[in-house]
């Protein structure tokens, strides 16, 4: 019974509060209407004064950043150059798109100092134009793993061209960075190859001199001469045996040098094969200009403005004015009631 009575009281309180709110709205209907109408008019005027801006966007996928030379020259392909890049590749591409290099090139090409009405010599000019640029240019990862570069501008054609050029400049900057690193590695490979080639040439020249002197296959020659020496001794030809012994003494004099050069040349030829392959691989990387992205959709000129959305501005402003007015009136009405009751 008590529970039923308490529920009835709560319902009565809710009903009274609802009734009081309706009564309050009706009582103050004119001020509320005036405030809402004023807010609608002011927001409409403000929205009309806002400059219209058009949005253009280019959508692209990052490429995997692997050595193109390795893809051509390696026997076993570790990566497929036709696959899209991973999320890390897209994030690296985002860093390039948002870099100062790309931003400065866009600012200079499209004379954004004049477009944004910022003087270069004014205090904090670089900060101001960077902030204005960030307000109008955005680059983000989409849920599909692609990168969307969007540009807002008063001119739909300029918005389109800026978006497309940001992608092009980002590709150029990335290739420049990759080329600089590849060039450094190529120069190291080239120096190593030339140094080893010079060493091999010296050893080959020395081997040629030894061959001209009669040392052309030390092991085989010693084996053959030793056999001939034994035959001459056994056959009773001491003069012939002495000649063969002289030849053996000559071979022993240069044999160590010959064997060392022969072994060194074999190792050097193997190193040369590796260095030549590395040289060719890095030369391809230096000379190639592989895009770091695949553009899915180039930006196009918008035929409809994207900002401001006037009806939304007016609606939100009017709704906000209504809510704040009602809250203020409720507060004011309660203050009056408490004062009349002598509680404050």
Buried (B, 14 or more C-beta within 10 A) or exposed (E): EEEEEEEEEEEEEEEEEEEEEEEBBEEBEEEBEEBBEEBBEBBBEBBEEEEEBBBBBBBBBBBBBBBBBBBBEEEEEEEEBEEBBEEEBBEBBBEBBBBEBBBBBBBEEBEBBEBBEBEEEEEEEEEBBBEBBEEBBBBEBEEEBBBBBBBBBEBBEBBBBBBBBBBBBBBBBBBEBBBEEBEEBBEEBBEBBEEBBEBBEEBEEBBEEBEEEEBEEBEEBBEEBEEBBEEBBEEEEEEBBEBBBEBBEBBEEBBEBBEEBBEBBEEBEEBBEEBBBBBBBBBBBBEBEBBBBEBEEBBBEBEEBBBBEBEEBBEEBBEEBBEEBBEEBBEEBEEEEEEEEEEE
